[in-house]
Amino acid sequence: MKRTEGPFHCPVEATLALIGGKYKPLLLWHMIEGPRHYMELQRLIPGATAKMLSQQLRALESDRLVRREVLPETPPRTRYSLTAFGRSVIPVLTAMCEWGKTCMDGGAPRAD
C-alpha cells in the first residue's frame, strides 16, 4: 500500500484516508492499552481474515500510525503498537465509541 497523501478536499476526507477501512479503527482501538501480538489482534477481531488484517496493519504502518516489531523468538512473533502519531487518533476513536454506545442504546434518531 502506498502512503496516503493529500491533497484532500476536507478534513474528514483526510481522516478517513488514514483510519477508514473495515478493520483499521478496531485495530487502533485494541492497541490503545498497549502493544498487541498479531494473534491477539486476530482473536479480538474474529470476523477478519488473516489476509485482511495483514493488509490493514501494513497500511497503518505505512501511514505511521502503527509500529511493527518482530520479536526474536522461535517461532518469531510480531507485535504492533501505536506510534505517537497513532496515539493522536485516540480522541477520535473515543468519540466514535461514545457515539456508538448511544446508537446501541437506542439513542439514534429516527428517520423522518
FITILO-639619 format. One record per residue (C-alpha): x, y, z; residue number from 1. Coordinates in nm, 3 decimals, always signed. Example, Ala and Ser with C-alpha at 12.3 -4.5 7.8 and 13.67 -1.06 7.14 Angstrom:
FITILO-639619
<rec><u>+1.230</u><v>-0.450</v><w>+0.780</w><n>1</n></rec>
<rec><u>+1.367</u><v>-0.106</v><w>+0.714</w><n>2</n></rec>
***
This chain:
FITILO-639619
<rec><u>+0.000</u><v>+0.000</v><w>+0.000</w><n>1</n></rec>
<rec><u>+0.130</u><v>+0.341</v><w>-0.082</w><n>2</n></rec>
<rec><u>+0.135</u><v>+0.615</v><w>+0.175</w><n>3</n></rec>
<rec><u>-0.185</u><v>+0.815</v><w>+0.197</w><n>4</n></rec>
<rec><u>-0.123</u><v>+1.173</v><w>+0.094</w><n>5</n></rec>
<rec><u>-0.332</u><v>+1.477</v><w>+0.003</w><n>6</n></rec>
<rec><u>-0.448</u><v>+1.698</v><w>-0.135</w><n>7</n></rec>
<rec><u>-0.773</u><v>+1.645</v><w>+0.045</w><n>8</n></rec>
<rec><u>-1.091</u><v>+1.839</v><w>-0.007</w><n>9</n></rec>
<rec><u>-1.187</u><v>+1.846</v><w>+0.361</w><n>10</n></rec>
<rec><u>-1.051</u><v>+1.732</v><w>+0.699</w><n>11</n></rec>
<rec><u>-1.297</u><v>+1.440</v><w>+0.720</w><n>12</n></rec>
<rec><u>-1.159</u><v>+1.306</v><w>+0.392</w><n>13</n></rec>
<rec><u>-0.804</u><v>+1.324</v><w>+0.533</w><n>14</n></rec>
<rec><u>-0.912</u><v>+1.142</v><w>+0.849</w><n>15</n></rec>
<rec><u>-1.090</u><v>+0.867</v><w>+0.655</w><n>16</n></rec>
<rec><u>-0.788</u><v>+0.824</v><w>+0.428</w><n>17</n></rec>
<rec><u>-0.583</u><v>+0.731</v><w>+0.735</w><n>18</n></rec>
<rec><u>-0.826</u><v>+0.544</v><w>+0.960</w><n>19</n></rec>
<rec><u>-1.104</u><v>+0.446</v><w>+0.722</w><n>20</n></rec>
<rec><u>-1.130</u><v>+0.081</v><w>+0.639</w><n>21</n></rec>
<rec><u>-1.317</u><v>-0.219</v><w>+0.761</w><n>22</n></rec>
<rec><u>-1.081</u><v>-0.300</v><w>+1.049</w><n>23</n></rec>
<rec><u>-0.840</u><v>-0.007</v><w>+1.091</w><n>24</n></rec>
<rec><u>-1.041</u><v>+0.166</v><w>+1.367</w><n>25</n></rec>
<rec><u>-1.079</u><v>-0.164</v><w>+1.554</w><n>26</n></rec>
<rec><u>-0.709</u><v>-0.241</v><w>+1.527</w><n>27</n></rec>
<rec><u>-0.619</u><v>+0.103</v><w>+1.657</w><n>28</n></rec>
<rec><u>-0.878</u><v>+0.074</v><w>+1.936</w><n>29</n></rec>
<rec><u>-0.734</u><v>-0.256</v><w>+2.056</w><n>30</n></rec>
<rec><u>-0.383</u><v>-0.107</v><w>+2.070</w><n>31</n></rec>
<rec><u>-0.479</u><v>+0.186</v><w>+2.293</w><n>32</n></rec>
<rec><u>-0.395</u><v>-0.004</v><w>+2.613</w><n>33</n></rec>
<rec><u>-0.059</u><v>-0.119</v><w>+2.479</w><n>34</n></rec>
<rec><u>+0.119</u><v>-0.336</v><w>+2.224</w><n>35</n></rec>
<rec><u>-0.065</u><v>-0.637</v><w>+2.082</w><n>36</n></rec>
<rec><u>+0.065</u><v>-0.951</v><w>+1.917</w><n>37</n></rec>
<rec><u>-0.073</u><v>-1.035</v><w>+1.576</w><n>38</n></rec>
<rec><u>-0.254</u><v>-1.347</v><w>+1.703</w><n>39</n></rec>
<rec><u>-0.407</u><v>-1.144</v><w>+1.984</w><n>40</n></rec>
<rec><u>-0.550</u><v>-0.897</v><w>+1.732</w><n>41</n></rec>
<rec><u>-0.680</u><v>-1.186</v><w>+1.524</w><n>42</n></rec>
<rec><u>-0.866</u><v>-1.324</v><w>+1.828</w><n>43</n></rec>
<rec><u>-1.007</u><v>-0.981</v><w>+1.915</w><n>44</n></rec>
<rec><u>-1.144</u><v>-0.932</v><w>+1.563</w><n>45</n></rec>
<rec><u>-1.280</u><v>-1.277</v><w>+1.472</w><n>46</n></rec>
<rec><u>-1.464</u><v>-1.161</v><w>+1.158</w><n>47</n></rec>
<rec><u>-1.143</u><v>-1.050</v><w>+0.987</w><n>48</n></rec>
<rec><u>-0.946</u><v>-1.283</v><w>+0.765</w><n>49</n></rec>
<rec><u>-0.571</u><v>-1.310</v><w>+0.820</w><n>50</n></rec>
<rec><u>-0.513</u><v>-1.151</v><w>+0.478</w><n>51</n></rec>
<rec><u>-0.737</u><v>-0.853</v><w>+0.556</w><n>52</n></rec>
<rec><u>-0.579</u><v>-0.797</v><w>+0.898</w><n>53</n></rec>
<rec><u>-0.233</u><v>-0.807</v><w>+0.745</w><n>54</n></rec>
<rec><u>-0.332</u><v>-0.558</v><w>+0.475</w><n>55</n></rec>
<rec><u>-0.490</u><v>-0.317</v><w>+0.723</w><n>56</n></rec>
<rec><u>-0.192</u><v>-0.342</v><w>+0.961</w><n>57</n></rec>
<rec><u>+0.051</u><v>-0.279</v><w>+0.674</w><n>58</n></rec>
<rec><u>-0.147</u><v>+0.030</v><w>+0.572</w><n>59</n></rec>
<rec><u>-0.149</u><v>+0.161</v><w>+0.930</w><n>60</n></rec>
<rec><u>+0.226</u><v>+0.100</v><w>+0.950</w><n>61</n></rec>
<rec><u>+0.283</u><v>+0.271</v><w>+0.615</w><n>62</n></rec>
<rec><u>+0.085</u><v>+0.573</v><w>+0.736</w><n>63</n></rec>
<rec><u>+0.296</u><v>+0.585</v><w>+1.056</w><n>64</n></rec>
<rec><u>+0.004</u><v>+0.516</v><w>+1.290</w><n>65</n></rec>
<rec><u>+0.137</u><v>+0.177</v><w>+1.400</w><n>66</n></rec>
<rec><u>+0.484</u><v>+0.039</v><w>+1.471</w><n>67</n></rec>
<rec><u>+0.559</u><v>-0.324</v><w>+1.382</w><n>68</n></rec>
<rec><u>+0.817</u><v>-0.515</v><w>+1.579</w><n>69</n></rec>
<rec><u>+0.931</u><v>-0.869</v><w>+1.502</w><n>70</n></rec>
<rec><u>+1.038</u><v>-1.039</v><w>+1.823</w><n>71</n></rec>
<rec><u>+1.343</u><v>-1.267</v><w>+1.803</w><n>72</n></rec>
<rec><u>+1.169</u><v>-1.578</v><w>+1.932</w><n>73</n></rec>
<rec><u>+1.110</u><v>-1.922</v><w>+1.793</w><n>74</n></rec>
<rec><u>+0.872</u><v>-1.909</v><w>+1.621</w><n>75</n></rec>
<rec><u>+0.900</u><v>-1.535</v><w>+1.556</w><n>76</n></rec>
<rec><u>+0.615</u><v>-1.326</v><w>+1.690</w><n>77</n></rec>
<rec><u>+0.503</u><v>-0.987</v><w>+1.565</w><n>78</n></rec>
<rec><u>+0.393</u><v>-0.711</v><w>+1.798</w><n>79</n></rec>
<rec><u>+0.210</u><v>-0.394</v><w>+1.697</w><n>80</n></rec>
<rec><u>+0.184</u><v>-0.070</v><w>+1.892</w><n>81</n></rec>
<rec><u>+0.064</u><v>+0.284</v><w>+1.836</w><n>82</n></rec>
<rec><u>+0.318</u><v>+0.547</v><w>+1.740</w><n>83</n></rec>
<rec><u>+0.294</u><v>+0.899</v><w>+1.882</w><n>84</n></rec>
<rec><u>+0.101</u><v>+0.990</v><w>+1.566</w><n>85</n></rec>
<rec><u>-0.122</u><v>+0.687</v><w>+1.619</w><n>86</n></rec>
<rec><u>-0.192</u><v>+0.793</v><w>+1.977</w><n>87</n></rec>
<rec><u>-0.318</u><v>+1.127</v><w>+1.846</w><n>88</n></rec>
<rec><u>-0.621</u><v>+0.946</v><w>+1.699</w><n>89</n></rec>
<rec><u>-0.736</u><v>+0.817</v><w>+2.041</w><n>90</n></rec>
<rec><u>-0.979</u><v>+1.110</v><w>+2.099</w><n>91</n></rec>
<rec><u>-1.140</u><v>+1.037</v><w>+1.762</w><n>92</n></rec>
<rec><u>-1.178</u><v>+0.667</v><w>+1.846</w><n>93</n></rec>
<rec><u>-1.314</u><v>+0.752</v><w>+2.192</w><n>94</n></rec>
<rec><u>-1.573</u><v>+0.983</v><w>+2.037</w><n>95</n></rec>
<rec><u>-1.670</u><v>+0.708</v><w>+1.792</w><n>96</n></rec>
<rec><u>-1.707</u><v>+0.466</v><w>+2.083</w><n>97</n></rec>
<rec><u>-1.932</u><v>+0.703</v><w>+2.280</w><n>98</n></rec>
<rec><u>-2.144</u><v>+0.777</v><w>+1.975</w><n>99</n></rec>
<rec><u>-2.171</u><v>+0.404</v><w>+1.903</w><n>100</n></rec>
<rec><u>-2.286</u><v>+0.336</v><w>+2.260</w><n>101</n></rec>
<rec><u>-2.560</u><v>+0.596</v><w>+2.217</w><n>102</n></rec>
<rec><u>-2.673</u><v>+0.431</v><w>+1.895</w><n>103</n></rec>
<rec><u>-2.669</u><v>+0.084</v><w>+2.053</w><n>104</n></rec>
<rec><u>-2.880</u><v>+0.213</v><w>+2.343</w><n>105</n></rec>
<rec><u>-3.150</u><v>+0.327</v><w>+2.102</w><n>106</n></rec>
<rec><u>-3.037</u><v>+0.688</v><w>+2.100</w><n>107</n></rec>
<rec><u>-3.012</u><v>+0.710</v><w>+1.723</w><n>108</n></rec>
<rec><u>-3.270</u><v>+0.947</v><w>+1.579</w><n>109</n></rec>
<rec><u>-3.550</u><v>+0.800</v><w>+1.371</w><n>110</n></rec>
<rec><u>-3.565</u><v>+0.870</v><w>+1.004</w><n>111</n></rec>
<rec><u>-3.831</u><v>+1.128</v><w>+0.923</w><n>112</n></rec>
***
